[in-house]
Amino acid sequence: MPLWEKPHGDEVFNNRDFLYSGTRSLTDFIAIRYDASLENQQAAYKGGKRAHLTAEAGVAKLESKSAALTIYKLPALSCFIVILMFAGQASAAKHPVPLDPKADTSTCIACHEDKTKGKAVHSAIAMGCTSCHEIRTNKDVTRIKLITTTPAALCLTCHADKNAAEIKGTVHPPAVRDCVKCHDPHSSDNKYQLLKATSGDQKENLCLSCHKTGLTVPEKGSRHAALDMGCDTCHVTHKTGEIGKAEFDFHLAKAVPELCIGCHDVKNADLQKAHQNQPFETANCVSCHDPHQSAAPKLMAKFTHPPFADKQCEICHAPPKNGKVMLTQPDAKALCVTCHEDKAKLIETAKVQHPGAAGDCTDCHSPHASNQPGLPKTNAVDICLSCHSDIAELAKKPYHHQPAFAQGCATCHQPHGGDNDHLLRAATTNAVCLECHGPDRQPKKLEAEHMMTIFNGSVKLPEDYFTKNKVVVLPLKFGMGHPVDGHPVSDLLDPANPGKVKTPMSCLTCHQPHSSAQPDLLAKDQANNMSFCQTCHKDLKTR
């Protein structure tokens, strides 16, 4: 019997997770010997009514009516060999008939001629089957496998320009490591060897396999007719470029408005009338319109500025002059404060001022519409990061605090100025954190808007924000209870002098507010282990 098949030890394996059962340390591993066809192996793996584990003389066996697996406990060195052997078998498909290892393409085409036909045939077909596949034989068993470990790695041997690791920009997620999710590697009736067309209904459209765009339009909403022309009318899936530019972030065929006016003639009388005869040929169309679908007519964005929504353009605009937009006030800020005097006063008198708020309001806000509350020109994150480059750098870390890089900076910070350090919405760090993570949080629902508010109504969030983002509620009592029972989360007072802080502590003692290189956003990018706790609890080292 080969070494790797010999039983080691006398452990009894349980069926909760047989791949790890019986291991005591990193030097203990388990090997699995398959004694059935692939179909039967899968049935045995699933366990349940058809399979159970037994232990005999140190060998754990998974038995079922249709298959049997034998599991062996191995030391680490032997296991490494087994893993290599098993991985090679798992990645190769058993060929139904024996083949000569030196078989050429003509042998393959004798059975697989369909792979060479179609409206779009992969150019690699002309190079021969063995340019991508290799034949392996062992006694009377023939296996066909790729010449690389993964399909994506194989694609990159020719399509190196599509290597996501070397592309600076936003890459379409399937293109990162899953080329065959969209493309047939041999042939297709669709261009670029796509598995389906990029137009049609949900069953016919490849893009709609993942994206639900245009499928859930409310009864009184609107839907862009261009969706019926095909997604590639506006998008080039693999197009990338400078991060932050919509043309590249959303893989657009052209930048806006050039993309839009390719179909929508700016000289059309009806279109001009709809825009109150104001010049719009150089405007950013998607600042007011959703390019796919909307709950409102005319693809209008979710949030609109009241004068714009009510078509009272004359409140802000004078008649155009020489083809240019004219305002009723000398500049944008002077115009905005005619209605928003309270914001102007806050900006001027705030104890902690925001320099960015001292400029024109339209530096940050769209004067017409936006898909987010507060009418940010881009979105609630990027509008801040365009100035706060130090925070933008933190986005490179793999673990993000959801409000910081998804919901928006203004979730925690006051954008126009305030009374608290760092423009926080509460006087202390803990008060900010516990507004979402505290056991006493009390968001107010806005039923009509399908929103809710926090910080006394000053911040709006989607009604499902807490459930969708799985926001953790800490089981705190009297300022204690995280990360374990009795552990404080705020300043520790001196028992001898209750008015004196013995040990300063806040959420930021252990956590970072924006991002981290480790899960749980722990301070200084540390891992969640005993070493982290020992940064404060020095006595743990001697216990």
N, C-alpha and C positions, 0 to 999 in steps of 0.2 A: 504494500500500500504506500503511495507517495506520502511524503512528509506532510503536505498541506491537507491531506485527507485524514490524518490520524487524530483521534480525539485527544484533547488536552484537559486535564482536571475533571472534576465531578460536579460541575455547577448544574443546577436545575433552572431551565429557562421558562419564563412565563410568557403568556401570549398578549400582554398589553402592548408590547412593542418589540417583537422578537429580534429586530435588527440591533437592539442595544441591550437586551436582557442578559444578565449574567456578567456584565463587565463591571469591574471594580475600579479600574484606573485607566489612564490613557495608554497603558501598555497591553490592555486586554482588548481583543477584537473578536469579531465573529465572521466566519466565512459561511457562505451558503452554497450547497451543491444542489443543483436542479436535477430532478429525476423524472421530468415529464415534459410534454410539449408546452409551447409558450402559452397557449390558451389555458391549459390546466394549471400552469405555474401561477398565472394571474388569479385564477379561482382560489388556489391554495393561499396565495398572499392575502387575499381579502379576508380569509378566516371566517368567523361567524359560525353559522350552522354547519358548514361543510368541512371545517378544518379545526384541528386542535393540536396542542403540543404535548409531546411526551419526552421524558428524559431517560435514557438508557446508557449506563456505563459512560457517562460524560458526553454523550452525543444527544443533542436535542433534535427531535424529529417533528416536523409539521406534517401531519397526515390528513388526507381527505379522501373522498370517494374517487376523485379523478386525478389527484396528483400527490406527490410527496416531496417535501423539502428536508434536507438534512443540514443542520446548523452546527458548525464546529467553533469552539473557542480556540483562538490562536494567539500566540505572542505577537508583538508588533512586527518583528522582522519578517516572519512567515506571512503575516497578513498583507504586507506590502506587495509581496509577490502575487498573492491571491487576487488582490484588488486589480492589479494590472491584467491578469488573465481574464478575470470576470468582466472588466470594463471592455476589453477587446471583443468578447463574445456578445455583450449587451448592445454594442454599437453597430454590429453587423447582422444583416438579415440572412437567414438560411435560404439558399437557392433551391428551388424545387428539384433541379436535376444537376448532376455533377458537371463541372466545367474544367477545361484545361486552364491552368493558371495563365497561360500565354494566349488565351482566346482573344481574337481581335473584334473590332466593331461589327463586322459582318455577322459574327456569331450572335451578338446581342440583338441586332436588327431582325434576325430571323424570327424572333418572337416579339420584340418590342418595336416593331415598325411604327406603331402609333406615336411613339415618342419623337419621331422625326417629321411629323406632319402637323400642320396647323398654319393659321394666318401669321403667327409670330413664332418662329423657331429660334431657340437659343443658339447663338453663333458657335458655342462650344460643341454642339452636336457634330459640326463639321470637323472638329479636332479629334473626334473619336471618344467613345465611352470612357476609355481609361484615362482620359484627361481629368476626369472627376472621380471615377470609381476604380477600385482595385479588387481583384479576385484573390480570395484566400481559400486554400484547400487543406483539410486535415483528414487523412484517410479517405473515407467516401463522402465526407461532408464538404460542401462548397458554400462559402459565405461571400456576399458582396458588401463592401463598405466604401465609404467616402475616403479620399486620400488625406483628409484633414479630420480633426476631432469633432468639428461642428459644421453644419451647413453654412453658417455665416462666415466662418474662417475660410471655407472653400471659395465662396463668392468673392471675398476680398483678395484672393490671389490674382484675380483679373481686374476686379472693380475696386482697386485700392483707393480711388478718389472718394469712395463712399464709406471709408473707415471713420466711424463716429468718434473714435478716440483722438483722431487728428483733425477733426473739423471744429472750427471756432464758430459756434452759432447754435441755433436751435435745430435739433435733428428730429425728424418724425420718429416717434418711439419705436415702431416696428423695424425701422431701418437701423436701429442701434445694434440688434443682434438676431433678428428674425426675418431675414429676407423672404423666406418661403411662406411667410404669413400673407404676403401680397402677390408674390411672383411664383409661377410654375417654373421649375428649373429646366424643363425640357421644351415644351411648346404650349401654345394657347391660341384661342381664337380672338384674343384681345391684345391690343398693342402693349409693348413692353412685357409680354408674357404674363400679364396680370391674370389672377385667378377668375376675376369677374370684370365686367365693364365698370366704368366710373359714373355711370348714369343709370336711370331706371328706378324702380321701387326698391324696397328694402331687401327683397330676395335677389334682385339682379345687380344691385349696386355694391361693389366691393367696399367702398368707404363706409357705407351704412352698416357694415358688419361690426364696426366699432363705434362710429359716430351716429348719433340719433338726430342730427341736424335736419330740421324741416319736417320731422315726423310727429311732433307734439305741438302743433300750432293751436292756440286757443281759438274758440269759436269766433270771437270778435277780433282776432289777431290778423297778422299778415305774413306772407311767405314770399321770399324772393323768387321770381320766375326763373332766374338763372340756375336755380337748383335742378330744374328739369333738363337743362342743357348739359349737365354733367359737372362734377366737382372740378375736373381739370379745365373747365372754362376759366376759372379764376385762380386755381392753385397748381403749383408745380411741386409735387411731393418732396423731392430731394433738394429743393432750392434752399440754400443757407447763406448766411452773411452776417453782417454786423448785428450783434445782440442789441435789442431795444428798438430796432426799426421794424415796423409792422410788416413791411414787404418780405423780410426774411424770417421773422418770428412766426408768421402765419403762412409761409411758403407761397406768397402771392406771385402771380405771373408778372405783374407790374405793380409799381407803387400807386397808392391812392393820391390824387383822384384820376390819374391816367387810366387805371384799370376800369374805373366806373364809367368814364366818359367814352370808353370804347363802345359801349352800348347805349348810354344815355346822352343824347345830343343836347349840349348846353344851349343851343339856339332854338330848341323846341319851345314854342309859345306856351304850351300847357305847363311845361317844367318851369319856365321862368315865372309864370303866374303863381305856381305853387310855392315859389320862393319869394313871393311878394316883390318881384322884379328887382331883388337885390343881387349883386354880382356873386356868383357861387362857383364859377368855373375853376377857381384855384383852392376852393375850400376842401377840408378833410371830410369827405362824405360820411365816414363811419364815426365821426364825432357826434352826429345826430341820428344816424340810421344804423340799425343792426343789419349786417350784410346777409344774414340767413333767414331769420324769422323774428317775429316780435308779438307780444301780447297786445300791441296797439296797432292801429292802421298805419299805412305808409312806412312800415318797418321802423317806426320811431323807437328810439332808445328807451330804456325802462324808466329813467328819471329825467324829467324835463324842467327847465327854468320856467316859472309861471308865465311871464310875458310871451315867451316863445310858444308854450303850449296853448295859450289863448290867442295866438296870432296877432298879438299887439306889438308888432315889430316897431311901430312908430315911437314907442316908449323909449327905446334905446337907439334906434336908427333914424337918421335924417335921409332924405333922398340921396341916392348915389351920385357922385360927381366924377366925371371922366373915367367911369368904369370902376371906381373904387368905393368901398364901403365907408360910409360916413356915420359918425356918432352924434348924439344930441348934446354931448358934453365934450370938453377939450381932450380928455383922455379916458381910458377904460376905468381907472380907479375913481376918478371924479364921478363917472357915470354910476358905478356900482354903489357908492356910498349914499347916493340919493335914496336908495331903498335900504341898504344894509349899513346904516349909520352905527348900529350897535357893534358890528364887527370892526369898523374903523376905530371906534373908541377903545375896544379891547386891544387891538394891535398897538395903539399909541400909549395906553396906560398900563399894560400888563407888567407885573413885577418881573417876570422872566419873559423877555421878548424873543420872538422868532424872526431873525433877520430876513428870511425868505418871504415873510408876510408883509414886509415893508414895500415891496414892489407892486407892480400891477396885479390885480386880482386874476386877470386872464393868463398870468404866468403859470398858474396852477389849475385854474378852473375853466371849464368850457362854459361860455355864456349861453349856450343853447340846450344841450342835452348830454347825458352820459349813461352808461350802464351801471354806474355805482352811485350810492348816496354821496352828496356833497359835490357832485358834478366834476370830478377830477378830469383833466384833459386826457390823460392816458389811463392809468388805473391807480388805485389807492396805495400801491406799493411803489411802482416805478416813478410816480410823480415826485416822491420824496428822494428816492435813490439817485435821481439825476443830479442832485446837489450833495447828498450825503454819501459820498463815494466810499467812506470808511465802512459804513454799514453794508453797502453793496458788496464789498469784499467778503463780508461774513457769509454772504449767500453761497460762497464756494464750498463752505463746510457742508457735510452731507445731511446733518440733522437740523431742521429749522423749527423755530417757534411759529406756529400757524399765523398768528396775527401779524408778525413781523414781515413775512414774505408771501403771504397769501391774502389774508383779509384786508390788511392795511395798517400803516403806522399809526393812523389817527384812532385806532382802537384803544391804544394805551396813552398816546400823546395828544396834547392840544395843539393843533397846527397854527393857530393865530396868536398864541401867547397865553400865559397863565401865571399862577402864583407858586407853582411847585418846580423844584429842580428838574431839569431835563424835560420840562413841559409835560410832566406826568399828569394824568387826570385825577390823581388822588395825592394826598399829602405825604404818604409813605409808600415805599415799594410794595410792602405786603398788602396794603389796601388795594393797590392796582391789581396784584395777582389774584387776590381772593375775590375780586369782583366776578371772576369766572370760576375760580377753583375753590372758593370757600363754601362751607356747608350752609351758610346763610345767604347765599346769592339769591337775588330776587329780580330777575329780568321781567320787564313789563311787555306784554304781548300787544301787538298792533294787528288785530285780526284782519282788518280791511286791507292792509298792505302786505300781509303774510311776512311780517317782520317782528322783531322784538328789540327792546332797548335796554342798555345798561348804563351805568354812571348817571342815574337820574334823568334818563331820556336823552342824553347828549350823544350817545353812540347807537346807531342802528345796525342790527345784525339779522341775517336770514332766520326765519322762525325755527329752522331745524339745525341751527349752527352748533349747538352743544351736542346733539345726538350724532350728527353727520361727522363731526370732527372728534368724537369720542373724548370730549373734554373731561378730564379727571376731576372729581370732587373729593377734596381731602377730608378725612374723618377727624377734624380737629375739635377739641374741647378745651376751653380755657387756654388757647394758644399752644396746645400740644397735640401730638398724634401723627407726625410725619417726619421721617419715613417709617418710624415704628411707634408703637404706643409709648406715650410719655416723653417723646423727643420734642423739644421746643422748636418753634419756628420764628420766634421773635426774641427781643433782648431778654437776657437773664439778669434779674436784679440781685443785688447783694443782700443776703438774708440779714446781715448785721446792719445794713443801711438801705432800707427799701427804696430810698430815693436815688440810689446810685446804681448805674448799670455795671454789672460785673463782667458780663460777656456780651458784646454787641452781636446781634444776629438778625438776619432777614432772609428772605427767599434767595437773595443774591449771594448769601454766604455759601450756598451749595450749587446754585443754578446760574446759568447764563441766560439773559433775556432774549437774545436774538437767534443764536445758533451754536452748534457745537460739533466737534469731530466724533463725539460719542453719543449714544442714546441717553435720554433723560436730561439733555442739556446741562450736564454737570460742569461745575466751574473748572477752568483751566484745561478743558478738553480731557478730563480724567475719566477713566472707566468706572463703572459701578461695581466696586469690589471693596474688600476690607482695607486695601491700601488707601482708598479715598477717605474712608471713615477715620483712618489713623492720622490724617492731616490735622484733625482736631483732638481726637481721642488717643493721645499718645500712650496711655496706659494699656491699650489693647495689645501692644507689642509684647508686653511682659506677662500677659495672662496665660 
